[in-house]
Amino acid sequence: MVTNRLVLWDIDHTLLETGGVGREVFAAAFAEVTGTPMNDMAEVSGRTELVIFGETDMHGIPRSDDYFERFIHLQARGYEERAHEMRLRGRVLPGALNALQALSRVGGITQSVLTGNTKASAEAKLRIFGLNRLLDLEIGAYGEDDSVRARLVPVAQDRARSKNGLTYSRDLTVLIGDTPQDVIAGRDGGARAIAIASGKSSPTDLRAAGADVVFFDLTDSAALIRTVTG
């Protein structure tokens, strides 16, 4: 019987893809908040929404403290309004649903997310693709919690401990993601790192970042369970 394991999933390009809808939703929310079209979007891979928004070109417009709060609401609303389109253009990645279901059947494993998405947008994306019911999103760590991804690991550990009374050490926390930044966040933040080469990063890049194990995709649920519980 496995006890006391916390599994933290990245969302984009690990569990699902938005098919380009995500960038369009970001651009629309950005334009509404700032009053000007988005010019150059900041690099998004493995980064938090707080950083992405802050580094996206604002055409010289002075930044206001309430911009990001308004953006959070508008972005999540954009996903909800375009849910049908996202299902048409996006997808749940191969094996992701079965992997979540398989881990949910293993005693002692709690699954949540560690993502650069804001909580509102993360919940919207996961709900649109029917994955939210397999994750405890109350204890997740999100893009508005901290600008540094590694600091999100103890955020999730603390929330999980507060909810269920269990303590999660590095050996008992697993972060699953598709970028070197995910791997580094796990390594520096206090988690084992399982990398999935389902995004733009190669297995070589993911191993070089320090991943404990690299899978090409999530289709082998049995191997994933062995790695999580080992």
N, C-alpha and C positions, 0 to 999 in steps of 0.2 A: 504494500500500500504506500503510495506516494503521499507525503505530508508537506504542507507549507511551501508550495511553489507559487511564485507570482510570475506570470507570463505577460509581458508588455509588447503589444503589437504596434508597429508603424502601420499607417493606413495606405497612403498613396504609393502605388507600384509594388506594394507588398501584399495587400489584401484586394485592392481594387484599382481601377483606372477610370478617370472621368471622360476620356475621349476628347479632351480639349475643352470641355465645358468649364472645368475649374479655372483655367486662365481667363475665359470670357466672363465668368462670374466675378472674378477678382477685378478685372478691368472695369466692369460696369459699376461695382461698388466703389471702386477708387474714384471714378469720374464723378459719381454722385456726391461723394464726400468732399472732394477737393474742388469740384466745379470745373475741372479740365480733363480732357482725355489722357489716359495713361500713355506715356511715351515709351520708355524702356523699363520693363519689369525687372526687378532684381533677380539674381540667381535663386532658384527655389529648392534645389535638391538638398535634402537633409537639413533644411533650415526651418526656423520657427516663423510663423506668420507675422509676429511682432517685428522681426528683423526684415523680412521681405517687404512688408509695408513701409517700414522706416527707410529702406534703401531704394525704393522705387522712385524714379524721377518725378518730382512734383512741379517741374517747370518753374522753379524759383519761388513757389508759393510758400510763405512762412508756415511752419508746422504748428498745429494747435493740439493741445492735450486731449481734446475730445474727438479728434479725427479718428483715432483707432477704435474707440468705443463705438462710434457710429458705424465704422467700417465692419466691425464684428457682426452687428445686427443685419446690415444690408447684405453682406456676403452670405450669411446663413439663409436669409430670406430668398436670395437668388437661387441657391441650390434647391430649396423647396419648390419654388415657382417653376424650375426647369427639371423637375424630377423625371418626367416622362422622357424628355430629350436625353437626360443623362443615362437612363436605362437603355436607350437606343444606341447611343454613341459610346458609352462606357461599358464596363464589365467587371464582374468578380473574377479575379485571376485564377488560373487553373489550380485546383486543389485547395483553394483557400477556405471554402465553405466546409469541405470535409475535414480539413485540418482543425478548424475551430470546433466542429462537432466532436471529433475524436478526442481532443484535449478536454472538452467539457465532460466527457464520460470518465475521465481519470480522476479518482478520488484525491482530494487535497490540492488540486490545481485551481487557482483563480486567474482568470484572463481579463485583461483590460488593455488600454492603449497608452502608448507614449508617442505623441505626434506633434508635428509643427502646426497642424491645424488648430484653430480655436475650438473650444469645446462645442460651441453652437454649430459650427460647420462640420466638425467630426461627427456629431450626432446625426446631422442631416444626411451626410453621405452614407453612413452605415445604415441608417433607417431606410434610405432609398433602395439600397441593395439587400435589405433583409438580414444584415449581419449584426445589428445592434443587440438583438435578444441573446446573443451568445457571449456578450462581453459586459463586464461590470463597469459602466462608463462613469459612475460616481467616483471611482478611485483612480481614474486615469490622470495623466499629466498632459497639458495642452500648451499650444503656442503662445497664449497670453500669460502663462504662469511664470515664464522666465525666458529671456532672450538666448540663454546658453542651453543647448540641448542636453548636455550632460547633467545639468542641475535638475532636469525633469525626473531623473531616476529616483532620487530621494523624495521628491514631491509625491510620486506615485507610491513609493514604499511607505511613507508616512500616512498617506490617506488610507492605504490598505490596512495598516496597523491600527489606525484609529477606528476603522469600521469593524474589523474582525478580531482584533486583539492579538494578532500574530506578528512576529518580527521577521523581516525579510532581509537576510544578509546577501552579499554578492553571490554566494553559492546557490542561494535559493531564489534568485531573481534572474529571469531570462528576458532579454530584449531581442525581438525579431524584426529585422528591417532589411532594406535593399541597398543602402548606400554606405560608403565608408564613414560618413558622418553619424549614421546610426550605430555602427560598430564602435566608433570612438566614444560616442555618448555612453554606451554600455560600459566600455572599458574604463572610462574616466569617472563615470557616475556611480558605479557600484553594481554591475550586473554582468552575467555571462552574455555573450553576443552570438546569436545565430543569424547568419546572413543568407538572404535569398537573392540569387542573381536574376531577378525578374524585372529589374529596371534597366538603367543605362550602365550600371557598374558591372565590370567583369568579375568572375570568380577570383582572378589574380589580384585585382584591386581590393576586393573585400578581404582576402586573406592577408594582404599587405597591411591593411588597417588594423588587423588583430582579431579577426573573427575566430571564434572557437571552432565553428563548423560552418561550411558553406553548402547550401543546396541550390540546384539550378531552378527549382520551383517547389511548390508545396504539395505535389501529387503523392508523395510517399509519406502518408500520415504515420505509419508505424515507425519509420526511421526518425521522424520528427519527435514522436513521443519518447523514443529511446534517448534522444539527445536531451530533451527537456528534463527527463527524470533521471538521467545518468549523473 
